[in-house]
Every structure is written in C-alpha cells, then in structure tokens.
C-alpha cells in the first residue's frame, strides 16, 4: 500500500522529460513543399532571365555587316546591286523570326531603294548569311537617275527585328555609308556646227564621260539629234568598251536630215549593254 504514490511520481517525471513527436498535418506539409518548390522555381527563373538578358545584349552588339557587293545594269531601266549581310547569334538561345531590312538613300537623302530578307530562325553561335538584291530605278523620273552620272555618298540604313530566346523582342540597327562611282560621270554630248561635203550636210557629235564605276561600260551608245519641234535630225552610235577608271571621248559626224535644224533642240542617248539591256541617259540641250 505504501508504494502507490511513488509510482505515480515516477510516471509524472518521465512524462515531462521525454519529448513527444507529432506528425504535421497533411495540409501543412503540402504548404511547406510548395514553398520550397516556389523558391526553387524562382531561382531557376532568375537564372534564365539573367542569361537571356546577357545573351540578348551580346547578340544585339553583333551588328549586321555587308560584303561582296556587285553592281550591274538590269532590265526596265534599273540598276541591280547585289551583295550579302552576315549576322551572328552571339547568345545562348536561338533567334527566331529574324528579318533584315535595308534602305538606301542617295547623296541628297532621297530614298532610292529598299530590300528585305527573312524571316529565318538560327541557333546560338551560328552566323547567318542574308543575300540582298536592290533594283534601283534609273529612268528619267526616278531619284536614282543621278547614279548614272554623279559620284556620291549613299546612305545605307539597316535594321533587323527578331525574337530572342522565344521571349524577348530583339531589334538591331546600323547606319552606314557607301561611296558610289558613276559609270558615266561628267557625261556630256555636244553637237557642233553642220558642215557640207559633196552636197551632204553632216553634223559632228562628241560624247565625253569618265567611268568611275566598278564595272566596265561595255556595249553601244546610241544617240539621236532632235530639233526643237521634235523631229529627228540625225542618229548615230558609238561602240563602248570603257574599263573602270578610264575616260572616254569620241566624235562622229552623222548626216543631217534635209531642212532639219538642230539649233535649240536636244540630244537623247541610250546605252545598250552587251547583254542588250537599254539604259536611258540624261538628254542634253543644244544651244
């Protein structure tokens, strides 16, 4: 009978010293797991965003570069300028929907031609080549006509739009200049005083120019002497084979139509390339 209280006391002390472990409720465990996952996801997002921003910056610094430009006369009074631009994806993610736009302005700032290449998608560290073709109208009413006879500095505007890493819009711009040498620089056609030989009236026509272009003037130069009333007084042709950087000066006497006076009229000229492409040159007034 005397041991009962002692047993109760021992049970009470053990109950107070030994810890009791309880399993957290399911809802609490779920919330804790979600918090850990959200922290991990946030870290991943921040790392991806940081690498995307860095890669986009690195790629944006890789401005398009132009090379291998060639020029040739084309049909319908146009001047074809062909070349290529290269662009490198310097980042860690692909570039999609890349579209390259090129705008060319003459020495006076007037728009003379545009060209577009793309859209394309390419992978990181890949250099993409974009072929470019301009067809600049050089007819008498077009702003590019001066390219035939005037050396000038052309303004070239380049910009590209794309999506980088499937998330960020990317825009790259570049302004450049190109020196243009005219194929018929300082072009002039002069008509001299008519002369009579053996009853035939001839008129001397002199053509002068310098070839400042990167290609040869190879073909024929057809001309017509037109009176002030619009009648054709005389016609003739010069054979051309003028290399780049060379001058040209030639005089030819052609028969004058009876009763037709060139005074106050004009001389119209057409360059016909060796491929048979006609290119109209500026007309010259006759004093």
Secondary structure, DSSP 4 states (H G I P E B T S, - for coil): -TTHHHHHHHHHHHHHHS----PPPHHHHHHHHHHHHHHHHHHHHHHHHHHHHHHHHHHHTS--EEEEEEEEEETTTEEEEEEEEEEE--SSS-EEEEEEEEEEE-TTS-EEEEEEEEEEEE-TTPEEEEEEEEEEE-STTSGGGGGGT--EEEEEEEEEEEEETTTEEEEEEEEEEEEE--TTEEEEEEE---EEETTEEEEEEEEEEE--SSS-EEEEEEEEEE-TTS-EEEEEEEEEEE-TT-EEEEEEEEEPPTT---TT-EEEEEEEETTS-EEEEEEEE--
